[in-house]
């Protein structure tokens, strides 16, 4: 059929299967028509944008893959430039042959060259050899030329929680030693009593982990896979390791070689907080005393590889047990463990001029690579307050005239001839002396009584009561001395027992009182009793009421304590953090102390006692380079959560009150503090929490040196045996303007109720207090709100009006608030 009535079939559309020419033709056609893109439907436009975004995503993913490939290739090429890989070894049983394992692992990591035929360590410093013989209690660095890797081996003592944490924080790989025989027999349970540091290590976070099974060769071949599976099941349950983790046997040299290859091939994933600062895993420590004052501060020399970021002599460095110090200089000795042997000079012919003129430099001659400059960070921990900053200006003329009139009215006194007016003010009259004597009588009497008590106590301790000192006979004197010595020994023992028992009783009494206060606060939160003897307006004079806790303003600069004049504050903490990181990057660009380089840092002004503690410490010594302003005191806040009750057998389940001394372990820093706790809310005011309760998320506020997040936090409480883990969290910020308000609740009892009108008793005890607190808003425990109308009678009874009907069983309450601050540390 022809003409207009003939059939018109649709043209074929290839769609996704269209060829390259069809796609190019379609693009050309769309571009040729003006306004074609604007005439497309919304669905077509979105599809076109999606196709372009998909191509862009594919290109971005390809670029990321190429960047990762190049980074991995550069890491393999620069393996000798990077710092040695820190391998922390954690034995999970005391029945393991750990000394033999440490010896074999050290030899395997050194490609079998760590021992000679006489089983003596060779090819490493004497200190490292002694540490390896003792079971890697100190860091030992060896090199493996076959695997193109260097290893720093350190043992984590299970019973020493601080030393284990210090080693884990700097570790790149964790090597776990598990007994396969105990696991196969069902005796490997990994309770905290067996491995005390396990709970703290889990809370800190574990690096990439490798499992080794010493003694696997002693198990029948048919049961070895079952033993491996039993070990991985226990580790997955107790250490949150993957159930498909590979467990390696270490019964032969070939298996040790495979373990070393696994350690070298494991990709470390360092946390961001560790890579934010430079740190030194010290391997050699030496103290140079002051030649002028031998017992005074000297120079502590640390030899280590630079890790994290580059370090310069302008930075401050933090030492364990000792605070922050300045760097005198940094020199670069010869690397004791280079992967590649130093290049030997070409042999010269005899009689050549170069052979006669050139002298080889002395071996191991360090040269200085960094000295302090103009940008050196000042060692300022506290601000020096001005005592006259809060005083008034120069006195007015009226005040000067009043002072002159008071001076004229003073009575005349007899003084020696030639005495000036200033000297006369220091001469006391008889009346003044009498008054001072009267005032001091009470203190002197107390001191005399205390001295008598102390003298009596000393006599009791020495056992001298009832002794006869009037006998002149020598023989009797000797007998008396012998008797006195015997009586004295018995008296000392009894006094020691009594003092010990009294201390235990006092400790138990305080614990019971604290538990009672915690239970009372949980049942009646923030409620206090109005005193009978003291007026409420005097007792609670520093408190104020708030119309709304969330919206009512509170000036952060109002009524600050004297300690705030000694601390530092940022106008913008986040901007200060960015500037500190930018300053670190600027110094790293010109610094020669790059990561992976062996350096020796000379720390100036270290006290002798601190140096002795650092050198004799059992765990590893990790020194940290501080960022800008990180030595200055401020108000630091930590977000934390206490562990649930019974989470650890070695944990502390007792009540923890505010301002109770705890140990804060955050990052590489460990400090004691007495925090106050507040609610982790989003407003500008935060309510004080009197106790740190189980499972409760709070914010701890302390006076401490400034630190920049992110930093993980572990909270410990010291007990009789060892520190107990009580909570974990993170660093929030350093902000002195964070307002923490303590709330108290005054409660009363409805005496007469008529719908909305109530007569309340026992909230106050005199009508003046009722008038003073009349602006307060009242509330009830059943959700009613009201106000005070007027006092009734003379015993504090008052009339109140509420927004709804009040029941007789309800309680009438009023809230008062006061800003609180943590206690300032006694020594900073």
Secondary structure, 3 states (H helix, E strand, C coil): CCHHHCCCCCCCCCHHHCCHHHHHHHHHHHHHCCCHHHHCCHHHHHHHHHHHHHHHHHHHHHHHHHHHHHHHHHHHHCCCCCCCEEEEEEECCCCCCHHHHHHHHHHHHCCCCCECCCCCECCCCHHHHHHHHCCCCCCEEEEECCCCEEEEEEECCCCCHHHHHHHHHCCCEEEEECCHHHHHCCCCCCCCCCCCCHHHHHHHCCCEEEEEECCHHHCCHHHHHHHHHHHHHHHHHHCCCCCCCCEEECCCHHHHHHHHHHHHHCCCCCCHHHHCCCEEEECEEEEECCCCCCCCCEEEEEEEEEECCCCCCCCEEEECCCEEEEEEEEEECCCCCCCCCCCCCCCCCCCCHHHHHCCCCCCCCCEEEEECCCCCCCCCCCCCCCCCCCCCCCCCHHHHHHHHHHHHCCCCCCCCCCCCHHHHCCCCCHHHHHHHHHHHHHHHHHHHHHHHHHHHHHHHHHCCCCCCCCCCCHHHHHHHHHHHHHHHHHHHHHHHHHHHHHHHHHHHHHHHHHHHHHHHHHHCCCEECCCCCCCHHHHCCCCECCCCCCCCCCCCCCCCCHHHHCCCCCCCHHHHHHHHHHHHHHHHHHCCCCCCCEEEEEEEEECHHHHHHHHHCCCCEEEEECCCCCCCEEEEEEEEEECCCCCCCCCCCCCEECCCEEEEEECCEEEEEECEEEECCCCCEEEEECEECCCCEEEEEEEEECCCCCCEEEEEEECCCCEEEEEEEEEEEECCCCEEEEEEEEEEEEEEEECCEEEEECCCCCHHHHHHCCCCEEEECCCCEEEEEEEECCCCEEEEEECCCCCCCCEEEEEEEEECCCCCCCCC
